Amino acid sequence: MSCNNEAQKQATESEVAVVIVPFPAQGHLNQLLHLSRLVSSYNIPVHYVTTAIHSRQAKLRVQGWDSLSSPLINFHEFSVPAFDSPPANPHSAFQFPSHLVPSFYSALHLRKHVAELLSALSTTAKRVVVIYDYLIPYVGQDVASLPNGEAYSFHPLSAFRIFCETVGESGFETIDDQVVKQLPSILSTLSSEVMEFFLKQREDLVQYSSGALFNTCKAIEAPFLDVLAKGNEKQWAIGPFNPMDLRKARDSSYVRHKCLEWLDKQVRESVIYVSFGTTTSLTDDQVESLAIGLEKSGQKFIWVLRDADKGDIFLNDVRAYKLPNHYEERLELNGQGMIVRDWAPQLEILAHSSVGGFMSHCGWNSCLESITMGVPMATWPMHSDQPHNALLVTQVLKIGVVVKDWESRDKLVESSTIENAVRELMASEKGEDIRKRAAELGSAVKRSVAIGGDTRAEIDNFIAHIQR
């Protein structure tokens, strides 16, 4: 799908057109689709550009609003070469989802399509603005050749992770010595295949960014944003992007998920939500250990039990996890828990009053959604930025407990460890203190995005900047 007359008309009427280029993985597609909603709310046309498969994925899974509800969001779904879409390997020595790498390389072929779109928009818009995920800078680089073009890198990670990547040990006086001792090396969190992908893009790439955008806010990460600001000529912390009040987003087609009806019957803050995102594949032994630990904890739970996404999520041959004999029957009989094997409405679950904790892989989307809803976390990082996010949650913000630390990443988490962590978060004085801090931080974040808040001011400033 190429730029049409309506898109060019929108660009003319608004004077500024924004082209958004996400990285083709769920957590990245999701963040930049939410950002598209925010930018379009300023009456600016937005062009969300990705492959046909990943555009469909982003629209299908977006939560909190209808991706088709804004006439100013234009989806450009381009064809790219076919790519292998193997299943994840739960026994891989490295937990990074390397099975997705073929889809990453295929997405690089979007460059020619993006260049054509930019060229078409530049003839009618006063300014063409590209916002690109910093993990895929190659695709949007032709904006640098436009006399009326400019670009901004989007960082889909926590400011804490970026801080740890960039400042070096000399800048670590901002954080406690005990946290510094636990910081993982960046190389230990990424596979060689993905490192090669990132480095290949940068070999002949001229820096073309005019500034940086972060999906975070000062209420969460002020010390790290302040340090990063010293190295960036322009930066804006404009997150969290996810909707805060989900009731406003419901339309006539809204259908409530069955797990929310189950939550309606539970006591306030009595349920722990368990989900490890879209890139985690657990071994059968780990699933069994988790099942036993959750059951023995005696706490109520909702467990989203899905295998990692493939590069093409619409292929049907997905591995189904096997639980201990009669496990789900016992849960149904005693009412202790619920297993969800399909796509779960995570935002609505975390916003529900019955949810009092979240056992998570600590992807940045999940961290932000948990923080905005005031829900404390039980951390179990798997790869990438997740080990740093887990430290941020437990050691810096102090709104979580540890299930598995990064040093133990190659070990099976025993059921007793899981049982104890769940009880600590959900049924102890320490857990209650953590829950209070999480609620206070959630309230601070909501104030930040409201009129007069820091985040709202940052968004206003960014929009004013690109409309100058």
Residue, then its C-alpha position, 0 to 999 in steps of 0.5 A: m500500500s503506497c501513499n495515497n491522495e488522502a494522505q497527501k491531503q492530510a499532510t497539506e492541511s496539517e503542514v507536518a506529516v509524521v512517519i513512524v517506523p517500528f521494529p518488527a517485534q510485539g513490544h516495539l510495534n505496540q509502543l509506537l502504535h500507542l505513540s501514533r495515537l498520541v501524536s494524531s491527537y494533536n491533529i497531525p497525520v501519522h503514517y505507521v509503516t511496517t510489513a503487512i504481517h506486522s501491521r496486522q499483528a499490531k492492530l489485532r493486539v493493541q489494547g485500550w483503544d481502537s486502532l482504526s478509530s483515528p482517521l489521521i492514522n494511516f497504515h502502510e502495509f508493504s510487502v517484503p521478501a518471505f522469511d523463515s518463521p521457525p518456532a522458539n527453542p526453549h532449550s537454547a543456551f541463550q534465551f534471546p528469541s533468535h528465531l525472530v532474526p529472519s523477520f528482522y532482516s526481511a524488514l530491512h527491505l522496507r527502506k525503498h518503500v519508506a523512501e518513496l513515501l517520504s518523497a511523496l509526502s515531502t511535496t505537500a507537507k511543510r515538514v516530514v518527520v520520521i520517528y524510527d525505533y533505534l533498533i532499525p535505523y536503516v529503514g528511515q535513513d533517506v529522510a536525511s536527503l529531504p530538504n524538509g525532512e528530519a528524524y527522531s530516534f525512539h528508545p523503546l527501553s527504560a532510561f535506566r538501561i540506556f543509561c547503563e549502556t552509555v555512561g560507563e562506570s564513571g557515571f554510576e554515582t547516580i545509583d547505589d553501589q549494591v545496584v552497580k554490583q548487580l548490573p549485568s554486562i550488555l553482551s550477556t543479555l543479547s545473542s550474537e545473531v541480534m548483535e550482528f543485525f544491529l551492527k550491520q545496520r550501523e556500518d555505513l549509516v550516517q547519523y541522521s537523528s535530530g533528537a531522542l524520544f523516550n517512553t518513560c517519565k521523570a516520575i519513574e526515571a528522573p535521575f537517569l533522564d537527567v544524566l542522558a540529557k547531558g549527552n543529547e542536544k534534544q530529548w523528550a520523555i513522553g511516556p508512558f504511552n499506554p491509555m490510563d483510563l480504559r473505560k473511555a476507550r470502549d466502543s460498541s464492539y467491546v467484548r469482555h474477556k472471560c478472565l475479567e469475569w473471574l476477577d470480578k469474583q475475587v477479593r481486592e488485590s488478592v490475585i497475582y497475574v503471571s505472564f512472560g510476554t511474547t518472546t519467552s519460551l519455557t521448558d516443560d520442566q520450568v512450566e511444571s515447576l511454575a505450576i507447582g509453585l503457584e499452586k502451593s503458594g495458596q494465592k489466587f492467580i491468572w497465568v497466561l501460558r503461551d509459547a513465544d511468538k513466531g516471526d509470523i504470528f498467524l502461522n497456526d502450528v504453535r507449541a501448546y504447553k502441558l501442565p501436570n495431570h488434572y491441574e486445570e481441573r483442580l484450579e476450577l474445582n477450588g477456584q484458586g486460579m485460571i489458565v489463559r492460553d490465548w491473547a490476554p487483555q493485559l492492561e485490563i487485567l492489571a487495571h482490575s481491582s482484584v489484581g495485587g501483583f504481576m509476575s513478569h519477564c520485565g519487558w519495558n511494556s509490561c513494566l510501564e503497564s504495571i507501574t501505571m496501574g500501581v501494581p507491584m512486580a515479581t521479577w523474572p528477566m529472560h533477555s535483552d533489557q529485562p535484567h536491567n528493568a528488573l533491577l530498576v523495579t526491585q532495587v531502585l524503585k523498590i516496587g517488586v520482589v525477585v523470583k530469579d536474578w540474572e546470575s541464576r539465568d541458566k538454572l531451573v527456578e525451583s517450585s519452592t522459590i516461586e512459592n516463596a516469592v509469590r507469598e512474599l509479594m502477596a501475603s507479607e508485610k514486606g509485600e504490603d509495603i511494596r504494594k503501597r509504594a507501587a500505588e504511590l508511583g502509579s498515582a504520580v505517573k497518572r499526575s504526570v500525564a494529566i494536564g499540568g504534569d511533566t509528561r504532558a508538558e514534554i509531549d506539548n513541547f515535542i509537538a511544538h518543536i516539530q510544528r515550529 
